[in-house]
Amino acid sequence: MATAAASSSLSFAVSHRRRHSISPATRLMTLKAPPSKHLLLRNPSSRRRLRISCSAAPPDAEAQPSKNRRPADENIREEAARRELAAPADGFSAWYVPFGAPADDGPFGERYSLDEIVYRSRSGGLLDVRHDMEALKKFPGSYWRALFDSRVGRTTWPYGSGVWSKKEWVLPEIDADHIVSLFEGNSNLFWAERLGREHLGGMPDLWVKHCGISHTGSFKDLGMTVLVSQVNRLRRHPLNRPIAGVGCASTGDTSAALSAYCAAAGIPAIVFLPADRISLAQLVQPIANGATVLSLDTDFDGCMRLIREVTAELPIYLANSLNSLRLEGQKTAAIEILQQFDWEVPDWVIVPGGNLGNIYAFYKGFEMCRELGLVDRMPRLVCAQAANANPLYLHYKAGWGDFKPVTAAPTFASAIQIGDPVSIDRAVFAVRATDGIVEEATEEELMDAMSLADRTGMFACPHTGVALAALTKLRDRRVIKATDRTVVVSTAHGLKFTQSKIDYHSKEIADMACRYANPPVSVKANFGAVMDVLKKKLDVKLKA
């Protein structure tokens, strides 16, 4: 009955296309029909669309407004709470299990409620959030595709968020009133046309997922909205847990996201940062949002050890990716990529890796879509690391033998300057499960790749430079083909790392040629001097 109800309540699209026979612009065409009215089918041998009504409503129902505007004195959160009270329970649920636990471990296997404050299993291993897949499978993949598509770009609380538009797959049991959202996600998928055509051997299907175009300028918002929402739920009636605040160790972006979401919820935030190892733009964000910022004379790994010791003694909730809740939000970026390709699966997805939770989050998002029938295959994943902080790369090159942490050296990709990543086991699983690859980039390679991308219209961060340098190497070795649809994940906004760009274009980086540097030209303020420079730059001749 659930399946029938789902089919009659939402439109759905089934798309089958011949790859590489149409332009990327055509591939990104979205459904034009309103939700809950029609079934759209594409004939595999033509571009014609067949429209078949699948709504139980009478023919004149289309002329009626879908809903009335909420009362003037009611905000969108209050409207959501009112609608939630009137709606029947959907029966979806999720819980913690030890990472790697078999799916059929039964009711007596180790599991914890999401309302418990627990970060590790009884054996000391990582935890994972597991969803009731049987309940989700009562609805076909076509239902979920149409449901997620119908929520994009709306202001309906909380579904206008790119994360909470997938609420049933994230935190299905949380009340809408407990959700702390800044309408994160829904980041653009940039067609890197010129970079692919001119600099990567003619790649017509190269894309960059700009996760850094978010509220605090990084992909960390996607996970932090979930974690802070759950903390908000725990602190409020009826649970009333005595949580004094939320804390994290950070290389910059995590602290910015945590501070913003805690500020929105009115929850104290405590941030441990390695002194003199993050950009000023990253440092000022938690300060501006009112967090308690502790600048420590150690690296990220040292900050991580301290925050774990502190949270064991004080009622401070741990917000680092040791906490698996964040990955539930981060996985929605993978689902967004599929949505933006009209539910077609790319061949490759390249993700920068530091603490290594994000590569597993992308795996998880793609795998849920495959298992629940939204798509029929997985992309191959590439984890890209800075050579100065490359423990996963060394582990991969050693044939997955015993993992050995490294002491991370300074890198322009400071947010992934991590030598002992918490999520190493998760990352290994994700790479191996997708027949994936781990690649590295030197400081010169990542800065050149970042700067070359900027020359084609981007404004990339150094971490995106790591991923782009990895792509260049894989193209040079013909591992990634010119016609492969490839997505590079950009994890942060370039504006957070302007000093690295200034140093590069000023050619002030020791032992680096900075071959794409573009310093300003000092010119005397007279017409002849200006004309001489422009003729040289533009290679033009004066008119006769």
C-alpha positions in Angstrom: 0.0 0.0 0.0 2.9 2.3 0.7 4.2 1.9 -2.7 0.9 2.6 -4.3 0.4 5.7 -2.3 3.8 6.9 -3.1 3.3 6.4 -6.8 0.0 8.4 -6.8 1.3 11.2 -4.7 4.4 12.2 -6.6 5.6 12.4 -10.2 8.7 10.4 -11.1 11.1 10.3 -14.0 12.9 7.4 -15.6 15.7 8.6 -17.8 17.8 6.5 -20.1 20.3 8.3 -22.4 23.0 7.4 -24.8 26.2 8.6 -23.1 28.3 11.3 -24.8 25.8 11.8 -27.7 24.3 15.0 -26.2 25.8 18.1 -24.7 26.3 18.6 -20.9 23.7 21.4 -21.1 21.1 18.9 -22.4 22.0 16.4 -19.8 21.3 18.9 -17.0 17.7 19.6 -18.2 15.3 19.1 -15.2 11.7 18.0 -15.0 9.3 20.8 -16.0 6.1 19.2 -14.8 4.7 20.0 -11.4 5.0 17.3 -8.7 2.1 14.8 -8.2 0.7 15.2 -11.7 2.4 13.1 -14.3 4.8 10.2 -15.0 7.5 11.3 -17.5 9.2 8.7 -19.6 12.0 9.1 -22.1 12.1 6.9 -25.2 15.6 5.5 -25.3 15.7 5.9 -29.1 14.5 9.5 -29.3 14.3 12.8 -27.3 10.5 12.7 -27.2 8.9 12.6 -23.8 5.6 10.7 -23.1 3.4 12.2 -20.4 1.1 9.8 -18.6 -1.1 11.0 -15.7 -0.6 9.0 -12.5 -2.5 11.3 -10.1 -5.8 10.3 -8.5 -6.9 14.0 -8.5 -9.6 15.1 -11.0 -8.5 16.9 -14.2 -9.3 20.4 -12.9 -7.1 19.9 -9.8 -4.2 21.4 -11.6 -5.9 24.8 -11.5 -6.0 24.7 -7.7 -3.2 26.1 -5.6 -1.0 23.4 -4.0 -1.3 25.0 -0.5 -2.5 28.2 1.2 0.0 30.7 2.5 0.7 30.3 6.2 -0.8 32.8 8.6 1.0 36.1 8.8 2.0 35.6 12.4 3.4 32.1 11.8 7.0 31.5 10.8 8.3 28.6 8.6 9.4 26.6 11.7 6.0 26.9 13.4 4.3 26.0 10.1 6.5 22.8 9.9 5.6 21.9 13.5 1.9 22.3 12.8 2.0 20.2 9.7 4.1 17.6 11.5 1.5 17.2 14.2 -1.2 16.6 11.5 0.9 14.0 9.5 1.0 10.3 10.3 4.4 8.8 11.4 6.4 7.5 8.5 8.0 4.6 10.3 11.6 5.5 9.3 14.4 5.1 11.9 18.2 5.0 12.3 20.7 4.0 15.0 24.4 3.6 15.7 26.2 0.3 15.0 29.9 -0.5 15.1 31.5 0.4 11.8 31.7 -2.7 9.6 29.0 -4.6 11.5 27.1 -7.0 9.2 23.8 -5.8 8.0 22.0 -9.0 9.4 23.4 -8.7 12.9 19.9 -9.0 14.3 18.2 -7.4 17.3 20.9 -8.7 19.7 23.8 -7.1 17.9 25.6 -4.1 19.3 23.5 -1.0 18.6 22.8 2.4 20.2 20.0 4.9 19.9 21.0 8.2 18.2 19.8 9.8 21.5 22.7 8.2 23.3 26.0 10.2 23.7 28.4 7.6 22.4 31.3 8.0 20.0 32.9 4.5 19.9 31.9 0.9 20.0 32.5 -1.4 23.0 35.7 -2.5 21.3 36.9 1.1 20.8 36.2 1.1 17.1 34.3 3.7 15.0 30.5 3.8 14.9 28.3 4.2 11.9 24.7 5.4 11.5 22.5 2.6 10.1 19.1 3.2 8.6 16.1 0.9 8.5 16.6 0.0 4.9 13.6 -2.4 4.8 11.3 0.5 5.7 12.9 2.8 3.1 12.6 0.0 0.4 8.8 0.0 0.8 9.0 3.0 -1.6 10.5 2.6 -5.1 13.5 4.5 -6.3 11.3 6.5 -8.5 9.4 7.8 -5.4 12.6 9.0 -3.7 13.9 10.6 -6.9 10.7 12.6 -7.3 10.4 13.5 -3.6 14.0 14.8 -3.4 13.6 16.7 -6.7 10.3 18.3 -5.6 12.0 19.9 -2.6 14.9 21.6 -4.4 14.9 25.4 -4.0 11.9 25.6 -1.7 11.6 27.6 1.5 9.4 25.0 3.2 11.1 24.2 6.5 13.3 22.3 6.7 13.2 20.9 3.1 14.8 23.9 1.4 18.1 22.8 2.8 20.1 20.5 0.5 20.7 18.2 3.5 17.2 18.2 5.0 15.5 17.8 1.7 16.8 14.2 2.3 15.6 14.1 5.9 14.2 10.6 5.7 17.8 9.4 4.9 19.6 11.6 7.4 17.8 11.9 10.8 14.4 10.5 10.1 13.1 10.8 13.7 14.0 14.3 14.6 11.3 16.9 14.9 11.4 19.8 12.4 11.4 22.2 15.3 14.7 20.8 16.6 16.5 21.2 13.3 19.2 23.9 13.1 19.6 24.8 9.4 21.1 27.7 7.5 19.7 26.4 4.2 23.0 24.7 3.5 23.8 22.5 0.5 22.3 22.8 -3.0 25.7 23.9 -4.2 26.3 24.4 -7.9 27.9 21.9 -10.2 30.4 23.9 -12.3 31.0 22.7 -15.9 34.8 23.1 -16.2 34.5 23.4 -19.9 37.7 25.3 -20.7 39.9 23.5 -18.1 38.9 20.1 -19.5 39.1 21.2 -23.2 42.4 23.0 -23.1 44.4 21.6 -20.3 43.2 18.0 -19.7 43.3 16.5 -23.1 39.9 17.4 -24.3 37.6 16.4 -21.4 34.0 17.5 -22.4 32.4 16.1 -19.3 34.5 17.6 -16.4 32.6 19.1 -13.5 33.5 20.7 -10.2 31.1 20.3 -7.3 31.4 23.6 -5.4 30.7 22.4 -1.8 32.5 25.5 -0.6 29.7 27.7 -1.8 27.9 27.3 1.5 27.1 29.4 4.6 30.5 29.2 6.2 32.5 28.6 3.0 33.1 24.8 3.2 31.4 21.4 2.9 31.6 21.1 6.7 28.2 22.9 6.9 26.6 19.7 5.5 27.6 17.6 8.5 27.4 20.3 11.1 23.7 21.0 10.6 23.0 17.4 11.4 25.2 17.2 14.5 24.0 20.5 16.0 20.4 19.6 15.3 20.8 16.4 17.2 22.5 18.2 20.1 19.6 20.7 20.1 17.2 17.8 20.3 19.1 16.3 23.2 19.2 19.5 25.2 15.5 20.2 24.8 12.4 18.7 26.3 11.7 15.9 26.8 15.3 14.5 26.8 16.8 17.5 28.7 20.4 16.1 28.5 22.9 18.2 30.5 25.1 19.2 27.5 27.0 22.4 28.4 28.4 23.0 24.9 29.8 21.5 21.7 33.5 21.2 21.1 35.9 20.4 18.2 39.5 20.3 17.2 39.9 21.9 13.8 42.2 22.9 11.0 39.8 25.8 10.4 36.7 24.8 8.4 35.1 22.5 11.1 35.4 25.3 13.7 33.8 27.8 11.4 30.9 25.5 10.7 30.4 24.5 14.3 30.5 28.1 15.6 27.9 29.3 13.1 25.4 26.5 13.8 25.9 26.7 17.5 25.4 30.5 17.3 22.1 30.0 15.4 20.9 27.5 18.0 22.2 29.5 21.1 24.5 26.6 22.1 28.0 27.4 23.4 30.8 26.3 21.1 34.4 25.5 22.1 37.1 25.3 19.5 40.7 23.9 19.7 42.9 25.3 16.9 46.6 24.7 16.2 48.4 28.0 16.6 49.6 29.8 13.5 48.5 26.9 11.2 45.2 28.2 9.7 44.3 31.2 7.6 43.1 34.4 9.1 39.8 34.0 7.3 39.3 30.7 9.0 40.3 32.0 12.4 38.0 35.0 12.4 34.9 33.0 11.7 34.6 31.2 15.1 35.7 34.4 16.8 32.9 36.4 15.0 30.3 33.8 15.9 31.1 34.0 19.6 32.8 30.6 20.1 35.4 30.1 22.8 38.6 29.7 20.8 41.7 28.1 22.3 44.9 28.5 20.2 47.2 25.6 21.1 50.9 25.2 20.5 50.5 21.8 18.7 49.2 20.4 15.4 45.7 19.1 14.6 46.5 15.7 15.9 47.5 17.2 19.2 44.3 19.3 19.3 42.3 16.1 18.6 43.9 14.2 21.5 43.2 17.1 23.9 39.5 17.6 22.9 38.9 13.8 23.3 40.4 14.0 26.8 38.3 17.1 27.7 35.0 15.7 26.4 35.6 12.6 28.5 35.6 14.8 31.7 33.2 17.7 30.9 29.6 17.6 29.5 30.8 18.9 26.1 29.5 17.1 23.1 32.3 16.1 20.6 31.8 17.4 17.1 34.7 15.9 15.2 34.2 13.3 12.5 34.9 10.7 15.1 31.2 11.4 15.6 29.4 9.6 12.7 26.4 12.0 12.7 28.3 14.5 10.6 28.8 12.0 7.8 25.0 11.7 7.4 24.8 15.3 6.3 28.0 15.1 4.2 26.7 12.1 2.2 23.9 14.3 0.8 26.5 16.0 -1.5 26.8 12.7 -3.4 23.0 12.5 -3.7 23.0 16.1 -5.0 25.5 15.2 -7.7 23.2 12.5 -8.9 20.2 14.9 -8.9 22.2 17.4 -10.9 22.9 14.8 -13.5 19.2 13.9 -13.7 20.1 10.7 -11.8 22.8 9.6 -14.0 26.0 8.2 -12.4 29.4 9.9 -13.1 32.3 7.6 -13.9 34.7 9.2 -11.4 34.4 11.4 -8.2 37.7 12.9 -6.8 37.6 14.0 -3.2 40.4 15.7 -1.2 41.2 13.7 1.9 42.5 14.7 5.4 40.7 13.2 8.3 39.1 11.0 5.7 35.5 11.0 6.8 34.3 12.8 3.6 35.4 10.1 1.2 33.3 7.6 3.1 30.4 10.0 3.3 30.4 10.2 -0.5 30.5 6.4 -0.7 27.6 6.1 1.7 25.4 8.6 -0.3 26.1 6.8 -3.6 25.6 3.4 -2.1 22.2 4.3 -0.5 21.0 5.5 -3.9 22.1 2.3 -5.5 20.6 0.0 -2.8 17.3 1.9 -2.8 17.0 1.8 -6.6 17.6 5.4 -7.5 20.6 4.4 -9.7 22.0 1.1 -10.8 25.7 1.5 -10.2 28.5 3.3 -8.3 31.1 5.8 -9.5 34.8 5.0 -8.8 36.2 7.2 -6.0 39.6 8.8 -5.9 40.9 10.2 -2.6 43.5 12.9 -3.2 46.0 13.8 -0.5 48.7 16.4 -0.1 52.2 14.7 -0.3 53.1 16.5 2.9 50.2 14.7 4.7 49.6 11.5 2.9 49.1 8.5 5.2 46.3 7.0 3.2 48.3 7.3 0.0 51.3 5.5 1.6 48.9 2.8 2.9 47.4 2.3 -0.5 50.8 2.1 -2.2 51.9 -0.5 0.4 49.1 -2.8 -0.6 46.9 -2.0 2.4 49.3 -3.5 4.8 49.6 -2.3 8.4 48.5 1.4 8.6 51.2 3.7 9.8 50.4 7.3 10.8 52.8 10.1 9.7 53.8 13.4 11.0 52.1 15.8 8.7 54.4 18.5 7.3 53.1 22.1 6.5 51.0 22.3 3.4 49.1 25.0 1.6 46.2 22.6 1.8 46.1 23.3 5.6 42.6 21.8 6.2 43.9 18.3 5.2 47.2 18.6 7.1 46.5 15.5 9.1 48.9 12.6 9.7 46.8 10.3 11.9 43.3 10.4 10.4 40.4 9.3 12.6 38.4 7.8 9.6 41.2 5.7 8.1 39.1 2.5 8.3 36.2 4.2 6.7 38.3 5.6 3.9 40.0 2.3 3.1 36.5 0.6 2.9 35.2 3.3 0.6 38.2 3.2 -1.8 38.2 -0.6 -2.0 34.5 -1.0 -2.3 34.4 1.3 -5.4 37.6 0.0 -7.0 39.0 3.4 -6.2 42.4 5.0 -6.2 44.5 7.1 -3.9 46.7 9.8 -5.4 48.9 12.6 -4.0 50.1 16.0 -5.0 53.2 17.9 -4.1 53.0 21.5 -3.0 54.0 22.8 -6.4 51.6 20.5 -8.2 48.6 21.5 -6.0 49.4 25.2 -6.3 49.9 25.1 -10.0 46.7 23.1 -10.4 44.7 25.6 -8.3 46.1 28.6 -10.2 45.5 27.0 -13.6 41.9 26.3 -12.7 41.6 30.0 -11.6 42.8 31.0 -15.1 39.7 29.2 -16.5 37.2 31.0 -14.3 37.3 29.3 -11.0 38.6 30.6 -7.7 39.7 27.4 -6.2 41.1 26.6 -2.7 44.4 24.7 -2.3 42.5 21.5 -1.4 40.7 21.6 -4.7 44.1 22.1 -6.2 45.1 18.7 -4.6 42.1 17.0 -6.3 42.8 18.7 -9.7 46.5 17.7 -9.5 45.4 14.1 -8.9 43.1 14.3 -11.9 46.0 15.6 -14.1 48.2 12.7 -13.1 45.4 10.1 -13.7 44.7 11.7 -17.1 48.4 11.6 -18.0 48.5 7.9 -17.2 45.2 7.4 -19.1 43.6 5.9 -16.1 40.8 8.4 -16.5 39.7 8.7 -20.1 38.9 11.9 -21.9 35.3 10.9 -22.3 34.8 9.8 -18.7 32.3 11.9 -16.8 34.4 13.2 -13.9 33.5 15.2 -10.8 36.1 17.0 -8.7 34.8 17.9 -5.3 35.8 21.4 -4.2 35.6 21.4 -0.4 36.1 25.1 0.5 35.8 28.6 -1.0 39.0 30.1 -2.4 38.3 33.4 -0.5 39.3 31.5 2.7 42.8 31.0 1.4 43.7 34.3 -0.3 47.1 34.5 1.3 48.3 31.4 -0.5 47.2 33.0 -3.8 48.9 36.2 -2.9 52.2 34.4 -2.2 51.9 32.4 -5.4 51.2 35.3 -7.7 53.9 37.4 -5.9 56.4 34.5 -6.6 57.3 34.5 -2.9 57.2 30.8 -2.3 60.6 29.3 -1.8 61.7 26.6 -4.3 58.5 27.0 -6.4 58.5 28.3 -10.0 54.9 29.6 -9.7 54.6 29.2 -13.5 51.0 30.5 -13.7 51.8 33.6 -11.6 50.1 36.7 -12.8 51.5 39.7 -10.8 50.2 43.2 -11.4 52.3 45.3 -13.7 53.7 48.6 -12.4 53.3 51.3 -15.1 54.0 55.0 -15.2 50.8 57.1 -15.4 51.2 58.2 -19.0 49.6 57.1 -22.3 52.7 55.8 -24.0 53.8 53.5 -21.1 50.3 52.1 -20.8 50.1 51.5 -24.6 53.4 49.7 -24.6 52.3 47.3 -21.9 48.9 46.6 -23.5 50.4 46.0 -26.9 52.8 43.5 -25.5 50.1 41.8 -23.4 47.5 41.7 -26.1 49.8 41.2 -29.0 48.0 43.8 -31.1 49.1 46.5 -33.5 48.0 50.1 -33.6 45.4 51.0 -36.2 46.9 52.6 -39.4 
